[in-house]
């Protein structure tokens, strides 16, 4: 039971983090503090990348929704379906972090931030 609770906590934290990333990429992208956080140096470049960031933000939102819905289904009694959906969403987050890391060592910190919570949640869900 404690493993299921911890898996859910880490999974929910990963989902919330990805909602936050969605907000930054799809809602707040034009703010200098936000686009600079993603390594974009100026407004002109941010404007060029705006549609890509907008789209990417929604990918993060959809992964967050999948993880959250999986956790809800897991606790609502549909254990197999909930666990499967949560695992798929969390492992997709981890895979995205690995892909981010392949773009260069300067993205190590971002990949660790993006991938650590879902990795812990997924591993725990495997034993829940």
N, C-alpha and C positions, 0 to 999 in steps of 0.2 A: 504493500500500500504506500509506504513512504517513497519508494522509487517512482510510482505513478504520480505522486504529488510533485516530487522534484522534477520529473520529466515535464509535467504540465507547467510548472513555474518557469523553467528554462524555455520551454516552447512558447509560452505567452510573452516572456521577455523578448525573445527573438521576433515574435510577431509585432510587438510594440515598436521595437527598433526599426523594423522594416516599414511600418506605418510612418515613423518619423522620417525615414529616408524618402519615402513617397512625398511627404509634405515638402521637404527641401527641394526635391527634384521637379515635382510637378506643380507646386503651388508657390513656393518662395524663390524659385530659381533666379529671378531677375534682381534679387538683393545681392549687392556686392559681397557681403559677409558669407552668403550661401555659395555663390558660384566660386568664390575664392577657396572655400573649404574643399571644393572638388578639384582644385589646382588650375582653375580657369583664371588667367591673368587680368582680363579686362572685359568691359561690357560688350564690346564688339564681338569678341570670341564667344561670350556667353549667349549673345543673341543668335549667333550662328548655330550654337549647340542646343538652343532652347527646345526645339521639337524632339531631339534625341533624348534630352534629359526628361522631358515630359513623358515620353513613351516609356523610358526606363523606370521612371517613378511608378508607373502603373504596374509594371512587372513586379516590383517590390510590394505594392499594395495587394496584388492578387496572391502572392506567396503568403503574405501575412494573413489574409482572409482564409486561405486553405489551412494554415497551421491552427488558427483560432477555431475554425469550424471543426477540424479534426479533434481538437482538445474537447470541445463541447460535446461532440458525438461520442467520444470515448467515455466521458463522465455521464452521458445520458443513457448509457447501457448498450450502445452499439459498439462494443469494444473493438471488434476487428475492423469495421469500416472507419471508425475514428482514429484508431492507431495507424491504419494504412494511410489515411489522408494526412495526418500529422507528420508521419515519417516522410512521405513523399515531399511535402512542402518544406520541411526542415532540411532534408537532404538536398533539395533543389537550392536552398539558400547556401548551404555549404558548397555545393558545386559552383555556384555563382562566385563565391569568395575565392575558390581555387582558380577559376577563370580570371578573375581580377588580378590575382597574384601572377598569373602568366604574362600579364602586360608589363611587368617590370617590378623590380625590387622596391621602388619608391611607393608602391601600393601595399606593402606588407602590413603596415598599421591598419589601413582601411580594410584589408582582407581579414585580418584578425578580429577587428570590431564586427564586421559583417558575418563572419563565419563561426566564431567561438560559441555564442549562445545556442544557435541551432545545432551545432555539433554535439554539445553536451546534452541538449534536449533529445536529439535523435538516439544517441547511445543509451540514454536512460529509458526511452520508450521501447527500445529493443528488449529490455529486461522487465518492463512493466506488465 
